[in-house]
Amino acid sequence: MPIVNFVFSTELSYYLLLIPQFNNHFGNILVQHFSNKIKIILATILLIIIASVIYSVTQKEAELPKMTVQEKKARFIALIVPAVNIVYAKLMARYEEIKITLDAGKTNAEIEKLKVEYKVITNEKLLMALKPSPKSITIAQAAIESSWATSRFFRVANNIFGVWSFDADEPRVAALQKRGDKTIWVKKYDSIEDAIYDYYRTLGRSGAFAEFRQARMKTNDPFILVTKLDRYSEKGSLYGEELTSIIKFNKFDKYDAD
C-alpha cells in the first residue's frame, strides 16, 4: 500500500471513531436544550391555567345569583337599611348637639371647621347643611341608583348613589362605557356607611341642592322634599316622581318613624 494511502486511511479511521462520541455529546446538548424549552413551555401553560382559574373564580364571586324581585329587595333592605340607620343616627346627634351650642350663642373649633367643610358662613346655613334628610328618601335613592344593590358600581366600589369622581388621587373606578371619548369615573368607598355619609355630605354642600336644604328645615315630609331633588338626576322632575312611587310602594316612610 502506498504510504500516502496508509496515512489517509489511518486518519479517516480516527475521525470515524470520533463521530459516535460527537453524536453523543451533540445529542446530549440537544436533549438538554429541548428539555429546558419544554420546561419553560409547561411552566407558561401552567401559569396561564392558574391565571384563568383565578379570573374565573373572581368573576363568579362578582356575579350575583339569580334572584326573584322579593329576594332582591330583601337583600337590599338587609344591606342598606342598617347602614342608613347608623349614619342617620350619628348625623342627627351631631346636628342636635351643634344646634344646642349655636342656640346658646356659642361656638367652638368643630363648628368653625364644619363651616369651612360645608362652605357656609352663617349659623343658619350650617344647620341647613348638617340636618340629615328623611331615611326614606335615602333608601329610595339607593334603590334607584344601585338597582337595588346589584349595580357594578355598588358591587366593586360600594357606590350606592352613583356619585362621580373628578379627583384622580382619590379611590375610584371607571365606568365600562364612555360618553363620547370621555371616561366616566365614580368614587370607591371602603364601606356602605362611608358611601351614605358622603351622600349626606353632598346634599349638604352642593349648590344644586340649596332649595332642598331650605325645604328640609321646614318639613320632614319625604313626598314634599323629593320634589326638590330634580337636579340630582338627568331625569329632572321625573326623578322626584319615581322616588315618590318607590317610597309609597315599598312603604319606606315607615323607617322615618324609627
N, C-alpha and C positions, 0 to 999 in steps of 0.2 A: 504494500500500500504506500503511495507517495506520502511523504511526511506532512505536506500541507493538508491533504485529506484527513490524515490521522488527527491533526490538531483541531481541524474544523469539527470533525466528528466528536471529539472529546468535549469541546466547548458546547456543542449542541446538546450533548447528553447532560452536561451540567445544568444548562438553562432549563432543559425539560424536567429535570429533577426539582427545580425551584418552583415550577408552575403550580403544583398542588399546594405548596406552602403559601405561595402568593394568593392563590384562590381561597385558602382557608382564612388568611389574615383579612383579605378584602371582604370575604363573606361575613366575618365577624363584625367588621365595621358597618357593613350594610344592615346586618341584623340589629346592631345597637342603634344605628341611626333611625331605622324604621320603628324600632321598639319605642324610642323616645317620641317619635312622631305620633304613634298610636296612643301613647300615654297622654300626650297633650290634647289629642282629639277627644279621647274619652273623658278627660277632665273638663274640657269645654262643654261637651254634651251633658255631663253631669251638672255643671253649673247652670246650663240653660234649663234643664229639667227642674232643678231646685228653685230657680227664679220663677218658672212657670207655676210651680206648685204654690209658692208664696203669694204670687199675684192672684192666683185663683182663689186662695183662701181669704185673702184680704178683700177681694171683690165680693165674695159671698158674705163676708161679715158686714160689708157696707150695704148690701141689699137687704130689704125688708121682706119678711114673709108675706104672702097674700093674706089680706085681712078683709073681713066684712066691714061695712060702714060703722056698725056698732063697735066692733073690735078696734077699729082705727080711732074712733072718738074716745073710747075708754082708755086706750094707750096715751092719747094726747092729754086727757084730763090727769092721768096719773103722773105724767112727766111735767106738765106745765103748771097746774093749779097750786101744788105745794110750793113751788119756787116763787110764784106770784105772791102767795100769802106771806112768805118770808120777807121778800123785798118790800112789799107794800107796808108791812108792819114796821120795818126799820125806817122807811122814809116818812111814814106818818108820825112816828115817835120823834124823829128829828124835826119835822115841821112844827109839831106842837111845842117842843122844847124851845125852839128858836122864837116862835110866836110869843110865848110867855116872856122871854127875855126882852124882845122888842116892845111888847106892850108895857113893860115896866120902864121903858125909856133907856134901856141899857144896850150895850153891845159887847162883843168880845172878838178875839182873834179868829175864831171859827167863822163867825158871821161875816167878818170882813173878807176872809178868804173865799167864802161862798159867793159873795158879791162879785168878786173877780171871776170866779169859775163860771158863774151864770150870766156874766156880762150885764149886771144891773147896778144902779146907783142907789135907788131908794129902798127903804124897808118894805114898802108895799109891793114893789116889783119882785123883791126877793121872795116874799111869801107866795106870790103868784107862781114863781118858778119852782118852789120847793113842794107845794101841795100836790100829792100824788092823785092822779085821776082814778075813777072807779075801776075796780078789778075786772068787772065785766067787760069793759072796753079793751083792757089789756089782753084778756083771754081771747076775745073775739078777733082782735088784730093778729094775735099769734096764730090763730087758726087759719086766717086768710093768708097771711104772709108766709107761713111754713107748710101750707097744705096739710094742716092737721099733724104737724111734726113729722112729715115724711119727705120734705124737700131735701135736695142735696145740700143746700146751704146749712140747713139745720143739722143734718147727719154728720157733715165733715167739719162744721165750724161753730156749732151751737148758735147759729144766727137765726133767731126766730122771726125777726121782723124785717128781714131783707135790707138791713142797714148797709149802705155803700161805704166803701173806704176810699179816701183820697190821699192817704198818707202811706207812702211806700215803706216807711220804717215801722209801721205797726203790723201785728199779725193779721193776715188776710188771705183770702183765696179768690182765684179768678173764676168768673162765670164761664161755662162751657161755650156759650155763644157770644159773639161780639155784636156791638152796634156799629155797623159800618166797619171801619178799621180800628175801632176803639175797644180796648179790653175793659170789661166791667169787673170791678173788684168789690168784694163785700168783706166786712170785718169778721175776724175769727175770735171767738171768745173762749175762755178757759172753762166756763160753766154756763148753764142756763140762767142762773141767778145773775151772772155778770151781764148777760145779754139783756135781761129785764131791767137791770139798773141803768144800763146805757140808754135803753128805750125811754125811760122816765126822764133821764138827763137830757135827751134830745128834745123831748116835748117841753122841757123847762127852759131850754137855751135858744132854740131856733126861732128866728123871726117869723118863720112861716106859721108858727102856732101861737102867736101873740093873742089872737082873738079867742082861741081855745082856752088859753090860760085865764083870760078875763072872765069867760063864762064859767070856768071851773071854780072861781071864787064865789060865784053867785048860786050855783046849783051843783048837786051831785047826781042829777038825773042823767043816766047814760044816753038816753034817747034824744036829749037836747044836745048834749056835748058832742055826740058823733057827727052832728051836722056841721061842726066846726073843724072837722078833720079832712076836708076836701082836698087840702094841699099835701096830705100825706101820700096820696096815690095819684097816678095819672088818670084814674077813673073819675076824679073830680067829685061832684056831688053824689054820683052813684056809689061811691065808696061808703059814704055815711048810710045810705040805704041798705047796702049789703051788710054793714055792721049791725044795723038795727035788726035785720032779719035773722042773723046768726044769734044775736043775744036773745031775742024772743023765742026762736025755735028751740034753742038749747037750754033756755032758762038760765043763762049765765048771770043774770042780775041777782040770782039767789046768793052769789058769792059776795055781793056788796053788803049783805046784811051781817056777814061774819065779823 
